Amino acid sequence: MAKATLADKIDQGRGIVPADIVLKGARMFDLITGALVETDVAICGETIVGTFGSYAGKVEIDLSGKILVPGFIDTHLHIESSLLTPFEFDRCVLPHGVTTAICDPHEIANVCGLAGIHYFLEASALTLMDIRVQLSSCVPSTHMETTGARLNAADIMPLMNHPRVIGLAEFMNYPGVLHKDPDCLAKLAAFEGRHIDGHAPLLRGHDLNGYIAAGIRTEHEATSYDEGLEKLRKGMRVLIREGSVSKDLHALAGLLTERHAPYLCFCTDDRNPLDIGEYGHLDYMIRTAISLGASPLAAYRAASLSAAEAFGLKDRGLIAPGKRADIVVIDTLESCQVSDVFAGGVKITPAAFAARQTIPPVARHSVKAPPIEPHHFRTGGNRVETPVIGILPGKIITEHLTYDIAPVDGDKRPDLSRDLVKIAVIERHGVNGNRSTGFVKGFGLQRGAIASTVCHDHHNIAVVGADYEDMALAVQRLGQIEGGFVVVEGGRILAELALPVAGLMSLNSFEQVRHDLTALRSAAHSLGVTLEEPFLQLAFLCLPVIPHLKITDHGMVDVDKFEVMP
């Protein structure tokens, strides 16, 4: 289709010539008044040109009995956490009504640097979903981890004016902001006046004021009503998150009123195809929010209009003349069951996906870990008192626990009777060969091992296990398959998912990835694992910017003190 001219839009909007597409028979949800209005919706090219009236169209689509709502906007996510390339993410998530995604490619950037960001920028120009990019602000997230790349202000500034770039992605190193780290201040100064996304879990009071005063305007780490309300009151737009591990919607649902909705948005952060297939994406968040007491007007505003305004996307968020033709067709407001999607005026069909151009992935063969033997998982030391990471199901915040673990023959061993299993991180970027070990409680693991190269945000190898032989085999297998997930028991590989793109993303279809994840979860649960999503939970045990105790290749990290424990 030829690109619509300004004259075309004016004439079609006035109704003096037929519109390219007219949606007929449905009711439109007006997010300004909250009314359901029977009206035609006229589309010229990528743009809505007519509402609140009757139109003739070159193509007329009967949607009698349906409801039209604006396309949904995921305001913060890492596409890599879907385990899919941007093209498969597009095919997986767009049918759920998500017409815009604001992504931070810092997962792949931690592996291969600017090459990963350029890959996302190039891919986003070819997807049917409008994928916008925030430039990764913290690669690495702290000085207490080893990554495959480092990005400073000078590295990312040349991309500031790229047409697909919105601003600076989540500023995770909030201690660096508060303590005026020079590199942090250089990045904040470079993006002054532009959008800067935040990341400040449990930050309150005067420290929160200082963080916001640095120019940070949005934030997705609120995990309680009080925390979310304080951030709202201090001028932050709060992005309510519901991912595969971080599930904050229930805790924050009370904030989602019509009074607050203009300052609230939805995001998924990290959500895999298994959960998307079983529950949904932003469509799931909308229907869940409504079931928890939010009005449809508040929920749909947060999913579209409020999100567009928060991130300066002035051309979307409403079904109105002049707005981008991102329209979701649903059965009822309460169910948010999506039957059709229009993205930029294109009706989303298998044929539309098949017609896209694609580009080859980057960062193959990225696993360069040193050889690992079972004895590498021994934890020495004479001190009985031992720090233990305590998992909180449904949260990425962890507890800083302390247990007495007596060494046996110079090694602190797993104690399955107390649910204390060994965790290790192995540097895999070929930089220094670091290894660290520790203990974690809350997995439920009784035998075998689970290993992954999805290990936030440095993406080294993380392995948790009850048996050192199985832990070593799991790590070795990750090198053979170019990264991914592996479950091992008794010297046998029970299940695996290869993620050869940077050790983070699959080359397979989302349907195949979903199938493999089902097998992996089943295998993990057969080892006694009690967590619903053990692989992403494992990944977040390694992120040293989320309180309270984490582990990286440098060792156990006391996040509250922002230091590696001796």
N, C-alpha and C positions, 0 to 999 in steps of 0.2 A: 504494500500500500504506500502510495506517495505521501510524503510528510505534509500534514495539513498546514495551510497558510493562515495567517491572521485573518485574511478576508474570508476564508472558508469557515473559520470558527464563528465569525460575526454573522455571516449569512445563515449558517445552520442553527445558531443560537436564536436568531430571529424567526426561524421557521420558514424563511422564504425559499429555501432549497432543502431537499431531504437530508437528514443527518446520516452519517456513515452507519451508525448503529443506534437503534432505539430499543430500550428495554421497556416492555409494556406489561400492564396487568398487575404489577407488584405494588406493595406499599413501601415507601421509603421512610427510614428512621431518621428524623430530623434532629441532629444533635444540638441544635440551638434551642429549640422549643421543647424537645422531648416527645413530639407528636409523631404518630405513624400516619403518613400522608399518601393517598392514592395519587400517583402521578407517573407520567412517562419520564424516562431519563434518556436524554439525547447525548450521543458521543460523537465527537469529531476527532478522528485520529486517536491521540493519546489523552484527549481532554474532554471532560464533561462540559457541554455547552447549553444544556437545557433541562430544567426541572420545573415543577409546579405548572404543568400545562400538558397539552397534547401535541405530539410530533409525528411526522411521517419520516420513515427511514429507508435507506437503501437496503438495509438488513433490519428486520424487526423480529425481536425475540420475545415470545410469550412467556412470562414468568408469573402467571396468575396464581394467587395463593401464597406467593413467596414474599419475603421481606428483604429489602436492600439496605446494607449497612456499609460504611466506609471500610476500605481495606485496613487490616490490622498492621501495626508497626511494633516489631520487637526492638526495644530501645537499647538492649545490651546483650550481646551473645558472642560466643566464640564458635564459629562454624566448625572448627576442628573438633570440638567436643561432641559434635554429632557423629564423628568418626567418618564423615563423608567429605568428598570434594565439594566445592561450591556448586557444581553442576548437579550432583545427586542431592545435595541439601535443597536446592531449588525445587527439584522434582518431588522431594519428600514433604516439604513444609508448605509450599505455595498452595496446594489443594486444601490446606487447613485455614486459608484466608489471610495468611501473612504475606502481604504484598510489598512490604518494606522491612529490611533487616539492617540494623546498625551494628556492624561487627567490629571487634577488636582482634586482629590476627596475631596477637602476641604469642599464641602457642607456637605457631610455625616460625615466628620471628625469633623466638628463643633458640630454635634449632638452626636456622639458616639465615637469619638477619633480614636485610632489605630484600633479598631475593624472594622471601616468603611474602612480604607485603606487596611487592610488585605482582606476584602471582595472583593475589586476591584482587588487586586493582584491575588487572587485565581480565580475570574471570568475571568480575562483577559487571563488566560492560557487556557481557554476552548472556547473562541469565535473564529469565523472564521476570523474576522477582527483582525489585530494585534494591540491590545490596550496596549500602554505603559503608565507608571505612573510617574508623577512628585510628589515628596513628598511635602505635603502641608507645606508651610513655615510660614503661619500666621494664627494659630488657637488659639485664635480668631484673627481677623484682627487688632484690636486695644484693648486698655484697656477700651474703652467706650461702651462696650456691654457685655451681659451675654451669655455664650455658654454652651453646654452640656459637653464640654471637653476643655482641654488646652494641647497643644503639645509644648514642648521645644526641644532644640537641642538634648538632651540626649534621648528623646523619639523616634526621627526619625532616628538617626544615625545608629542603628542596621539594618535598611532597605536599607542603601545606596548602598550596593553591590548586592541587589536582581536583578536577571537577567532581570526583566521587568521594573526596575527603571532607568530613564534617569538622573534625577538630582533633583534640588530643584525648586519647583513650584513658580508661580508668587509672587514676594516679594512686597506685597501690602502696607506694612507699610513703605512707602518711607520716611515719617518724622522720623521714628525710625532709618532708615539707616543714614539719614543726621545728626541726633542728637546723633548718636553713642549709641543707646540703647543697653545695654549689651546682652540681649537675641538675638537681631537682629545680632549683631556682632558675637555671638557664632555660629549661624546658617551659616552665610556667611563664617566664617573661616572653619567650618567643611566641607563645599562644595567647598572650594577653589580649582580651577583647574578643577572642574566639571561644568556641565551645570547649570546655574542659570537663571531662567526666571524672567522677570521684570513686573512691573505694576506701571507706573508713569504718570498719566494723567496730562497734562498741565505743566509738569516739564521741565524747559528750562534753558539755560545759565549755570552758574557755578554750580548751584545745580544739574543739569542733569549730568555735568561732574563728580561731586562727587559720584553720584549714580552709574554711569557706572564704575567708578574707583573701586567700591566695588566688581567688578567681574560679574556684571549683563550684559547679552549679547543679550537677545531678549526681545521684548516688544510689546504689542497689544493694548495699550490705546491711540495711536495717533488718533486724530479726525479731523485734518486739514492737508493740504498739507505742510504748513510751519513747523508744529510740526513734521510730519513724516520725512521731509527732514533733519531737524536738527538732529534727532536721527540717521538717516542713515549716515550722515556726521561724526558723532561721534562714528561710529563703531557698532551701534546696528543693529541687524536684525529686521526689522519692520514686524510684523504680521498683515496684513490687515484683519480687522474683519467685519463680517456681520452676526449678530445674529438676534434674534427675536425682541430685543429692540435696541441694539447698532448696528447701521447701518452706517458704515464708508467707505464702498467701493466707493461710489460716490465721497466723499470728497478726497479720497486718490488715485483715479484712475489715476490721472495725474502722479503719481510716477511710475506707472507700465510700464516702458520702458524696452527695451532689455538691456540697460546699467545698470539699477537698479535691474532688475529681480533676479540676483544671490543673492541679499541681502533682498529680499522680499518673504514673505510666505502668505498663507491664513489661517484663522481660523474662527470658528463660536462662540466660547466662550459659549454662551447660546442660543440654538435654539430648539424650541419645535416641536413635530410631526405634528402639524397643518401647520406650515410654511414649514417644510420639504416636506410634502405631496403636498402642493399647489405650492411651488416654487422650492424646491430642497435643496441641501446641498452645498458642494463645487462645484458640477456641475453647480449649479445656479450662484455661484460666478464667475466661469470661463466664462460662456456665457455672463454674465452681464459685466464683465471686457472687453471682446472683443467688445461688443456692445458700450462701452464707449470709445473705441479707442485703447485699448491695442492690440498688435500683438498676434496671437495665441502662438508664441514661448515664449513671456514674460509671458503670462497667465499660460500656462502649465508648464513652468519652476517653477513658484512660487508655483504651486499646487503640485509639486513632487520633482524635483531635488534640487531646492533651499531649500525646507523644509528638505529633507533628510540630506543635508550638514549642515544646521544650527543646527540640533540636533544630529549630529554625527552618523546618521543611514547610514553607508557606504554601506550597502548591498541592497540599493533600490534607487529609483528615476529615473532610466533609464531602458529602455528595451535593455538589453545588457548581454552578457555572464557573469555568475558569480553573477548576481543580483537576488534578490528574485523575484519570478514569480508573481508579483502584476501587473496585466494588465487589462486595461479598454477598452472595445470595444464600439466605438461610431460611429454615422452616419457621422457627419461632425465636423470639428474643431470648427466652429462657433456656432453650436447648442449645442454641448456637450450633446447630447441625448444618454444616456447609454443604450446599449442593452444587454451586457453581462459583467461579472466581473470574473476575476480569482484572488484569494487571496492565496498566497503561493502555487500556482499550482493547487488549488482546484477550479473547476468551481462552481460558486455560484448558487444554486438551492434551492427550498423549501426542497428537500430531504436532502441536505447538512446541512441546519439549523436544521432539525428534528433529525439528527444523533448526534448532540452535546450533551455532558453531561452538566448538570447545577448544581448549588449549591443553597441551600436555602438562602434567604435574611437575613439580620441582622436588628437590631434596630426597632423592632416592638414595638407598644404601647409607643411611645416616647413623646406623648403630655401630659404633666403633669402641665398644667396651673391651677392657682387658680380659684375658682368660680368668674364669672364676671357678674355684674349687670349693667343696663343702667346708673346709676349715676356715675359709674367709668369713664365715658367718659367726664365728666364735666371738663372744663379748667378754673381754678380760676385765681385770680390776679386782681389788680386794674389798672394795666398799660394798656392803650388802644393800644399803639404801639405793634404790634405782628409780630414775624418772621413767614414767610410763605414759604414753599417749592414750588418753581416754576418748573413745569415739562416742559422739552423741548422734544417734540415728536421725536422719533428716536435716542434719546441720553440718557445716564444714568447720565451725568452731569446735575445738577439742578441749578436753580437760587436761590439766597438768597434774597427773597423779604421781604418787610415790609408793612403791612397794619394796619390801625386803625380798631380794632374790640372792640367795647364797651361791657363790661360784662352786662348781663341781669340776675338779681337775682343771682349774683355771678358766672355766667358762660358765657364764650365766646362761642357763638353758631355758627353753620354753617350759612353762608350767601350765599345762592344759587344764588342770583342775581349777585354776584361778583365771582361766581365759587370758593368759599372758603368753602371747606368741611373738616370735622374733620378726622384726622388720629391718630391712636393709635398703640402702640406696647406693647404686653403683654409677659413677660417671660414665656416660656413653657417647660423648661427643669427640673423643680422642684428644682431650685437652691435658688431663693430668692423672687419669686412672684412679681417682679418689674412691674410697669405700667407707661407709659408715654403717653401724648397726645400733639397734635399740629395741624397745619393747612397745607393744600396743595391746590394749584391752578393748574388747567390744566386737571383735570379728566373729567369735564363736568357732573359729577354725580348730578342728580336732586332729587333722592329719593332712599331709601333703603340703602344697604351696601354690600361691597365686603370684604372677609377675606381670608387669606392665611397663611400657615405655611412655604411657600417658601419665605424667608425673609433674603436676603443676608446680611452678610454671617453667621450671628448668628442663623438664622432660628428660631426666636421666632415667635409669631403670629403678623401679621400686619393686620389691619382692617381700611378701609376708608368708611365713611358713612355720610349720611344726617340725619339719624334718630338713636338715641341712643338705642332704643328697638331693632331695626334690627341689629345694630352692636353687641349687646350682644348675640342675637340669633345666628348670624354667628359664633362668637367665640365659643359658646357652641357646635355648630354642629361640628366644627373642632375637638374638643375633642372626640366626639362620633365616628367619622370616621377615627381616628388615623392620622389626618392631611390631608391637601389638599387645595382645593379651594372651596369656597361657595359664592353664590349670594343670597341675601335675600331682599324681599320687603314686607312691610305690614304684618310682622309676618309669612310670607310663604317662604320656601326655593324654589327658582326658578330653581336652577341648582347647581350641586356639582360634584367634582372629588376627590375621595378618594386617598390619597398617603400614604399608611400605612408603607412603608419602610422609616423609619426615618422622616416621614412627608414630604418626598421629591419625592418618586418614587412610581409608580403604580405597582400592581401585574398583571395588565391586559395587553393584547396585544396592540401594538402601534396603531392598527386600532381602538380599542375601546377607547383608550385615545384620539385619534384624534376626534372621534365622540363626546366624552364628552366635549372636548375643544370647539368644534363648538357650542354646546349648551350653554356652559358657556359664550362665547363671545357674543352670541345672547342675553342671559339674561342680561349681563352687559350693552350692548348697549341699551337694552330696558329701562334701568334706566337713560339714557341720556349720558352714558360714550362715549366720543369721541375718545379715544385712540384705535389704532388698536390692541395692545396687552396689555390690562390693568393689567393682573396678574403679568407678569414679570416686567412691569413698576412699579407696587406697590412694588415688591420685592426689586428693586434697590433704592427705596426711603429710604431704611434702611441701606445702605452700607456706613459707615463713612470714607471710604478711596477714595471716588469719590466726587470731589467738586460739589457744594459749601455748600449746606445746606442739612442735612439728619436727620433722627430720629432713635434712638434705644430705648431699654427699659430703658436706663439711661436718656433719654431726647432728646431735639433738639441739634444736633451737628453742630457747625460751623467748617467745614472741613478745611477751610483756616487757622483758628487759632488752629485747632486740639484740640478743647475743647468742653465740654458740656456747652450749654448756661445756664446762671442762670435763 
